[in-house]
Amino acid sequence: MSDPIEESIALTLTESVGEEITVVAMKSRKQSSLPYSRLPSGKIVLFEERDPFSYRIKPGDVVDCVIKIVKPSYIIVKPIRIRRR
């Protein structure tokens, strides 16, 4: 019998293209850059630059996104919903 807590942790550590996730946007160090976020695994979440909706995201926003590209140290996402805190 498997432990549901261990299973949920394992699921959060593997990301797949097309998966919907929710992240909190953080301010970028560069003023001209888009905000970014981080996953619990430490991977960086970058918002798709080609999507005009990405430029509406402000630091502190809760953003629902769909994963577009998965790399070893980061993922690129397409925002689908922005909620202000």
Buried (B, 14 or more C-beta within 10 A) or exposed (E): EEEEEEEEEEEEEEBEEEBEBEBBBBEEEEEEEBBBBEBEEEBEBBBBEEBEBBEEBEEEBBBBBBBBEBEEEBBBBBBEEBEEE
